[in-house]
Amino acid sequence: MSSRDELFLERANLLAGGLCGAAGVGLSAAAAHVGGGNLATVAGFLLAHAPVFLLLGLSRRGRLMRAGGIGLLIGLLLFCGDLLARHYVGARLFPMAAPLGGLMMIAGWLTIAASAFEHRPPEA
């Protein structure tokens, strides 16, 4: 992976972390004031994952770590997006979007765990 691609992924992860944190706080407030079970669930997932994206943006672990981060982000978007669409629009993104997103988040976490065993060349 080129240094340009690595810089893009670092910035994308930092952006995702900041946006997840901000959205999580905003949705927590909305859940507290307006109510709605899905809002609280989405807020919790966003707040739980925000620090992970910040760490991924600062990490230079390798391919598995980056792949795990991408899986987490896609899974989080599907899962939270489906719950938010159900709450605000009254319809799903598409059938099985939330379960697919959940499975992708699990796979992303397992891929990040597997990165512990990825060979990493010594830093210069």
C-alpha positions as CSV (number, residue, x, y, z in Angstrom):
1,M,0.0,0.0,0.0
2,S,1.4,3.4,-1.0
3,S,2.0,6.1,1.6
4,R,-0.7,8.1,-0.1
5,D,-3.2,5.3,0.5
6,E,-2.1,4.9,4.1
7,L,-2.5,8.6,4.7
8,F,-6.0,8.5,3.2
9,L,-7.0,5.5,5.5
10,E,-5.5,7.3,8.5
11,R,-7.5,10.4,7.8
12,A,-10.7,8.4,7.0
13,N,-10.5,6.6,10.3
14,L,-9.9,9.8,12.3
15,L,-12.9,11.4,10.5
16,A,-15.0,8.3,11.2
17,G,-14.0,8.4,14.9
18,G,-14.9,12.0,15.2
19,L,-18.2,11.7,13.4
20,C,-19.2,8.5,15.3
21,G,-18.4,10.3,18.6
22,A,-20.3,13.4,17.7
23,A,-23.3,11.5,16.4
24,G,-23.3,9.2,19.4
25,V,-23.5,12.1,21.8
26,G,-26.2,13.8,19.7
27,L,-28.3,10.7,19.5
28,S,-27.8,10.0,23.2
29,A,-29.3,13.4,23.9
30,A,-32.1,12.8,21.4
31,A,-32.9,9.4,23.1
32,A,-33.0,11.1,26.5
33,H,-35.2,13.9,25.5
34,V,-37.4,12.4,22.7
35,G,-37.2,8.7,23.6
36,G,-37.0,5.8,21.3
37,G,-35.2,2.5,21.9
38,N,-33.4,2.4,18.6
39,L,-31.8,5.9,19.2
40,A,-30.2,4.7,22.5
41,T,-28.9,1.5,20.8
42,V,-27.4,3.4,17.9
43,A,-25.8,6.0,20.2
44,G,-24.2,3.2,22.3
45,F,-22.8,1.5,19.2
46,L,-21.4,4.8,17.8
47,L,-19.8,5.8,21.1
48,A,-18.3,2.3,21.6
49,H,-16.7,2.3,18.2
50,A,-15.6,5.9,18.0
51,P,-12.3,5.3,20.0
52,V,-11.5,2.3,17.8
53,F,-11.5,4.4,14.6
54,L,-9.4,7.0,16.4
55,L,-6.9,4.3,17.3
56,L,-7.0,2.9,13.8
57,G,-6.2,6.3,12.4
58,L,-3.1,6.5,14.6
59,S,-2.0,2.9,14.1
60,R,0.4,1.6,11.6
61,R,-0.3,-2.1,12.3
62,G,-0.7,-3.5,8.8
63,R,-3.2,-4.9,6.3
64,L,-5.3,-6.9,8.8
65,M,-5.8,-3.9,11.1
66,R,-6.9,-1.7,8.1
67,A,-9.2,-4.4,6.8
68,G,-10.7,-4.9,10.2
69,G,-11.3,-1.1,10.5
70,I,-13.0,-1.1,7.1
71,G,-15.2,-4.0,8.1
72,L,-16.2,-2.2,11.3
73,L,-17.1,1.0,9.5
74,I,-19.2,-0.7,6.9
75,G,-20.9,-2.9,9.5
76,L,-21.6,0.1,11.8
77,L,-23.0,2.1,8.9
78,L,-25.4,-0.8,7.9
79,F,-26.4,-1.6,11.5
80,C,-26.9,2.0,12.7
81,G,-28.3,3.2,9.4
82,D,-30.9,0.5,9.4
83,L,-32.0,1.2,13.0
84,L,-32.1,5.0,12.3
85,A,-34.1,4.4,9.1
86,R,-36.6,2.3,11.0
87,H,-36.9,5.1,13.6
88,Y,-37.1,8.1,11.4
89,V,-38.4,6.8,8.1
90,G,-40.4,3.8,9.3
91,A,-38.7,1.5,6.8
92,R,-35.5,-0.6,6.6
93,L,-32.5,0.2,4.5
94,F,-33.0,-3.2,2.9
95,P,-33.9,-6.7,4.3
96,M,-31.3,-8.0,6.7
97,A,-29.3,-4.8,6.8
98,A,-29.0,-4.7,10.6
99,P,-28.0,-8.4,11.0
100,L,-25.5,-8.1,8.1
101,G,-24.0,-5.0,9.7
102,G,-23.8,-6.8,13.0
103,L,-22.0,-9.8,11.4
104,M,-19.6,-7.4,9.6
105,M,-18.8,-5.7,12.9
106,I,-18.0,-9.1,14.5
107,A,-15.8,-10.0,11.5
108,G,-14.1,-6.6,11.8
109,W,-13.3,-7.2,15.5
110,L,-12.0,-10.7,14.7
111,T,-9.8,-9.4,11.9
112,I,-8.4,-6.7,14.2
113,A,-7.7,-9.5,16.8
114,A,-5.9,-11.5,14.1
115,S,-3.7,-8.5,13.3
116,A,-1.9,-9.3,16.5
117,F,-0.2,-12.2,14.7
118,E,0.5,-10.3,11.4
119,H,4.2,-9.9,10.7
120,R,5.3,-6.4,11.1
121,P,8.7,-5.2,9.8
122,P,10.8,-3.3,12.3
123,E,10.4,0.5,12.1
124,A,13.4,2.5,10.9
